[in-house]
């Protein structure tokens, strides 16, 4: 397993618990800092418990109050809201990795790969050690070295999201804030954590070119001096997932496979689930003495996840479309039912599939109609 975050740890504990010999490789020594909002949905929390067992409760601050905002103005407040388990990734990831090692995975963390030939099953570490494996699982993040070696080239950054975040130490805030107008094609968040708050904004990188000055102004509006906090940025594979998450005996999981929700930016749940499925596929393939069948087995398991992400991308065209955003805000402000359904999606208590094909088709029709109307206004000069 290359990458010891949630996806790699889930793959490792699944395979090791089934009796396979597993090496867990990561360039970082744990605990390590990981830039991430750290929102663990109810669904992701359920996946984590199913794979890793009960987790220490001091890892989480459970948020049950959510405020939707437009800038600093409140659009709607929901309390009690579905639970969102806020965590610091340094502690969360360290616990998951430790559980995988306790299950029998060999700890190869803390040194870089010097070479990776995934289809040959060969990895060379910085200390000169050469590891050979029948199945390789790449869970090494959005800029996956395994994916590059297997499929060629890097990710298309134009189709990805990009986020800036800052950790603000202190007492957790009283509520989760979601600013739906922080960016034209994205949103802002203020997440209460066990040791403070995580504030961030994120959106499609190709649409939002001037994030840093926007983020500075956004922080100041919330009483945070940007000069006093450390601001970090990272890409999110939330625009599109990889068309093929592996080949033969090589599998890609988590961010390496592009498994991030394009509406919420949440990827922990899909990382854990995909890691578990990759581990299960490896176990089945090796027991059948057919390691090259691992990807076929994994791809079949992942069908429902791929379909759910397709639905999410369709819905994202409505949620973040500038022409429709005012309508969404008015609807949220005036409908408790819509607030609850929106939060159920965000918190992972409801799937996009639950919306049904007719409702999704209606969503897309409204998006296309709005685009057409805007194009006609621009063409006639009536829009200015």
C-alpha positions in Angstrom: 0.0 0.0 0.0 1.5 3.3 -1.1 0.1 6.1 1.0 -0.9 5.7 4.7 -3.8 8.1 4.9 -7.3 6.8 5.3 -7.5 5.0 1.9 -4.1 3.3 2.3 -4.7 2.4 6.0 -8.1 1.0 5.1 -6.6 -1.1 2.3 -3.8 -2.3 4.6 -6.0 -3.3 7.6 -8.4 -5.1 5.3 -5.7 -7.1 3.5 -3.6 -7.7 6.6 -6.6 -8.9 8.6 -7.3 -11.5 5.9 -3.8 -12.9 6.3 -1.9 -11.1 3.4 1.6 -9.8 3.8 1.3 -6.0 3.6 3.8 -3.2 3.5 2.4 0.3 4.3 4.5 2.9 2.6 4.4 6.7 3.1 7.0 9.5 2.8 5.8 11.0 6.1 6.4 9.9 9.6 3.2 9.9 11.6 1.6 11.9 13.1 1.9 14.4 10.3 0.1 17.5 9.4 -2.5 17.1 6.6 -4.3 20.1 5.1 -8.0 19.2 5.2 -11.2 20.7 6.5 -11.5 17.5 8.6 -15.3 17.1 8.4 -16.2 13.5 8.8 -19.8 12.9 7.7 -22.0 10.4 9.4 -21.5 8.0 6.5 -17.7 8.4 6.6 -17.8 7.9 10.4 -19.8 4.7 9.8 -17.2 3.5 7.2 -14.3 4.2 9.6 -15.9 2.3 12.5 -16.8 -0.7 10.2 -13.1 -0.9 9.0 -11.1 0.2 12.0 -13.4 -0.4 15.0 -14.5 2.1 17.6 -12.4 5.3 17.5 -11.3 7.5 20.4 -14.0 10.1 21.0 -11.4 12.8 21.8 -10.5 12.7 18.1 -13.8 14.5 17.3 -15.8 17.6 18.0 -19.4 16.7 17.1 -21.1 19.6 15.5 -25.0 19.7 15.6 -25.6 23.4 14.6 -25.1 24.7 11.1 -25.3 28.2 9.8 -25.7 28.9 6.0 -24.4 32.3 5.2 -23.9 34.7 2.3 -20.8 36.6 3.2 -21.4 37.5 6.9 -25.2 37.5 6.5 -27.1 34.5 7.9 -29.3 32.8 5.3 -30.5 30.0 7.5 -29.6 28.3 10.8 -30.4 24.7 11.6 -30.2 23.2 15.1 -30.2 20.4 15.8 -28.6 19.4 12.6 -27.3 16.0 11.5 -24.0 15.3 13.2 -20.7 16.1 11.5 -17.7 14.7 13.3 -14.9 17.4 13.0 -11.4 16.1 13.5 -7.8 17.1 13.1 -6.3 14.9 10.4 -2.9 14.6 12.2 -4.5 12.6 15.0 -7.2 10.9 12.9 -4.8 9.5 10.3 -2.3 8.5 13.0 -4.9 6.3 14.7 -6.0 4.7 11.5 -2.4 3.9 10.5 -1.7 2.5 13.9 -4.7 0.2 13.7 -3.5 -1.1 10.3 0.0 -1.8 11.7 -1.6 -3.5 14.7 -3.4 -5.8 12.3 -0.1 -6.9 10.8 0.9 -4.4 8.1 4.6 -3.7 8.0 5.5 -0.1 8.8 7.5 1.5 6.0 6.5 5.0 6.7 8.9 7.9 7.1 10.9 7.5 3.9 10.3 8.5 0.2 10.0 6.2 -2.7 13.0 6.5 -5.1 11.4 4.5 -7.8 8.0 3.0 -8.5 7.2 0.4 -11.2 3.6 -0.6 -10.2 2.8 -3.0 -13.0 6.0 -4.9 -12.1 5.0 -4.8 -8.5 8.3 -3.1 -7.5 9.0 -0.2 -5.2 12.4 1.1 -4.3 12.7 3.1 -1.0 15.1 5.9 -0.2 17.2 3.5 2.0 17.8 1.3 -1.0 15.3 -1.4 0.1 13.4 -3.0 -2.9 9.9 -4.3 -2.1 8.1 -6.7 -4.4 4.4 -7.3 -4.4 1.8 -9.2 -6.4 -0.7 -6.4 -6.0 0.0 -2.7 -5.6 -2.5 -0.2 -4.2 -1.8 3.5 -4.8 -3.4 5.6 -2.2 -0.8 8.4 -2.4 -3.1 11.4 -2.9 -4.1 13.8 -5.7 -0.6 13.9 -7.2 -0.2 10.2 -7.1 3.1 8.8 -8.2 1.5 5.4 -8.7 -1.1 6.9 -11.1 1.6 8.8 -13.0 3.7 5.6 -13.4 0.7 3.5 -14.4 -1.3 5.9 -16.6 1.2 8.5 -17.6 1.1 12.3 -17.0 -0.2 14.1 -14.0 -3.8 15.2 -13.1 -5.5 17.8 -15.2 -5.4 20.7 -12.8 -7.9 22.7 -14.9 -10.6 20.3 -13.9 -9.7 20.2 -10.2 -10.7 22.2 -7.2 -8.3 24.3 -5.1 -8.7 25.3 -1.5 -6.9 27.6 1.0 -7.2 26.9 4.7 -6.0 28.1 8.0 -6.1 26.5 11.4 -7.1 28.9 14.2 -6.2 27.5 17.7 -8.5 28.0 20.7 -11.9 26.9 21.7 -14.2 25.4 19.0 -16.8 27.7 17.7 -20.5 27.2 18.5 -21.6 26.1 15.0 -20.5 25.0 11.6 -20.6 27.8 9.0 -21.0 27.2 5.3 -20.7 30.4 3.2 -22.4 29.6 -0.1 -21.2 32.8 -1.8 -17.5 32.9 -0.7 -16.6 32.1 -4.3 -18.4 32.0 -7.7 -17.9 28.3 -8.1 -17.2 27.2 -4.5 -17.9 27.9 -0.9 -16.3 28.8 2.4 -16.3 27.0 5.7 -15.7 27.6 9.4 -15.4 24.2 11.1 -15.2 23.8 14.9 -12.5 21.3 16.0 -11.3 19.8 19.2 -8.5 22.3 19.4 -9.9 25.3 17.5 -11.3 26.0 14.1 -10.5 25.3 10.5 -11.4 28.1 8.1 -11.2 27.8 4.4 -12.5 28.6 0.9 -12.4 26.4 -2.1 -13.7 26.1 -5.6 -12.8 25.2 -9.2 -9.2 26.2 -9.8 -9.9 27.3 -13.4 -12.7 29.6 -12.2 -11.3 31.1 -9.1 -7.8 32.4 -9.9 -7.4 35.0 -7.1 -8.1 32.9 -4.1 -5.4 34.4 -1.7 -6.7 38.0 -1.6 -10.3 36.7 -1.4 -9.3 34.5 1.5 -7.6 37.3 3.4 -10.7 39.4 3.1 -12.9 36.5 4.1 -10.8 35.8 7.2 -10.8 39.5 8.3 -14.6 39.5 8.0 -14.6 36.7 10.6 -12.2 38.5 13.0 -9.1 36.6 11.9 -5.9 38.4 11.0 -4.4 36.6 8.0 -0.9 37.7 9.1 -1.3 35.7 12.3 -2.2 32.3 10.8 -0.5 29.9 8.5 -2.3 29.6 5.2 -1.9 26.5 3.1 -3.3 25.5 -0.3 -4.0 22.2 -1.9 -5.7 20.7 -4.9 -8.9 18.7 -4.6 -9.8 16.1 -7.3 -13.4 17.2 -7.0 -14.0 18.2 -10.7 -13.7 14.7 -12.1 -12.6 11.2 -11.0 -10.1 9.2 -13.0 -11.8 7.3 -15.8 -9.9 4.2 -14.9 -8.7 3.7 -11.3 -6.1 1.1 -12.0 -5.2 -1.7 -14.3 -4.4 -5.4 -13.9 -2.8 -5.8 -10.5 -2.6 -2.1 -9.7 -5.4 -0.2 -8.0 -6.0 3.4 -7.1 -7.9 4.5 -4.1 -9.0 7.7 -2.4 -7.7 11.0 -3.8 -5.4 9.1 -6.1 -8.6 7.8 -7.9 -10.2 11.3 -7.8 -12.9 10.2 -5.3 -13.9 13.6 -3.8 -17.5 14.9 -3.6 -17.7 17.9 -6.0 -20.3 19.6 -3.9 -18.9 19.3 -0.4 -15.2 18.6 -1.2 -15.4 15.7 1.3 -13.2 12.7 0.5 -12.6 10.9 3.7 -15.6 8.6 3.4 -14.9 7.6 -0.2 -11.2 7.1 0.7 -12.0 4.6 3.5 -14.6 2.8 1.4 -12.4 2.6 -1.7 -9.4 1.5 0.4 -11.5 -1.3 1.9 -12.8 -2.4 -1.5 -9.2 -2.3 -2.9 -8.0 -4.5 0.0 -10.9 -6.9 -0.6 -10.2 -7.1 -4.3 -6.5 -7.9 -3.6 -7.5 -10.6 -1.2 -9.8 -12.2 -3.7 -7.4 -12.0 -6.6 -4.5 -13.5 -4.6 -6.6 -16.3 -3.2 -7.7 -17.1 -6.8 -4.0 -17.0 -7.8 -4.9 -14.3 -10.4 -3.4 -11.0 -9.2 -4.1 -9.5 -12.6 -7.8 -9.8 -11.9 -7.6 -7.4 -8.9 -8.6 -4.3 -10.9 -11.6 -6.1 -12.5 -12.8 -7.1 -9.1 -12.2 -3.6 -7.6 -13.9 -1.9 -10.6 -17.0 -4.0 -10.2 -17.2 -3.2 -6.5 -16.8 0.5 -7.1 -19.7 0.8 -9.5 -22.1 2.4 -7.0 -19.5 4.9 -5.9 -18.8 6.0 -9.5 -22.5 6.4 -10.2 -22.9 8.5 -7.0 -20.1 10.8 -8.0 -21.7 11.3 -11.5 -24.9 12.4 -9.8 -23.0 14.7 -7.5 -21.3 16.4 -10.4 -24.6 17.0 -12.1 -26.1 18.5 -9.0 -23.0 20.7 -8.5 -23.8 22.5 -11.7 -27.0 23.7 -10.0 -25.6 24.4 -6.5 -22.7 26.5 -7.7 -24.0 28.0 -10.9 -23.9 31.8 -10.5 -27.1 32.4 -12.3 -29.0 30.0 -10.0 -27.3 30.8 -6.7 -29.7 33.6 -5.7 -32.6 31.3 -6.2 -30.9 28.6 -4.1 -30.3 31.1 -1.3 -33.9 32.3 -1.3 -35.1 28.7 -1.3 -32.8 27.8 1.6 -33.9 30.8 3.6 -37.6 30.0 3.2 -37.7 26.2 3.4 -37.0 24.2 6.4 -37.5 21.1 4.3 -34.8 22.1 1.8 -32.4 23.0 4.6 -32.8 19.6 6.1 -32.4 17.8 2.8 -29.4 19.8 1.9 -27.8 19.0 5.3 -28.7 15.4 4.9 -26.7 15.3 1.7 -23.8 17.2 3.3 -23.7 15.0 6.4 -23.9 11.8 4.4 -27.3 10.7 5.8 -28.7 10.8 2.3 -27.3 9.8 -1.0 -27.6 11.7 -4.3 -29.3 8.6 -5.7 -32.1 9.3 -3.2 -33.1 12.4 -5.2 -34.2 10.1 -8.0 -33.6 10.5 -11.8 -36.6 12.7 -12.4 -35.5 15.3 -9.8 -31.9 15.3 -11.2 -33.2 15.7 -14.7 -35.2 18.7 -13.5 -32.1 20.2 -11.9 -30.2 19.9 -15.1 -33.0 21.4 -17.1 -33.1 24.5 -14.9 -29.3 24.9 -15.2 -29.5 24.7 -19.0 -32.5 27.1 -19.1 -30.6 29.6 -17.0 -27.6 29.4 -19.2 -29.7 29.9 -22.3 -31.4 32.9 -20.8 -28.1 34.5 -19.7 -26.7 33.9 -23.2 -29.6 35.6 -24.8 -29.3 38.6 -22.5 -25.6 38.9 -23.2 -26.2 38.7 -27.0 -28.8 41.4 -27.0 -27.0 43.6 -24.5 -30.0 43.6 -22.2 -28.0 42.1 -19.3 -26.0 45.2 -18.6 
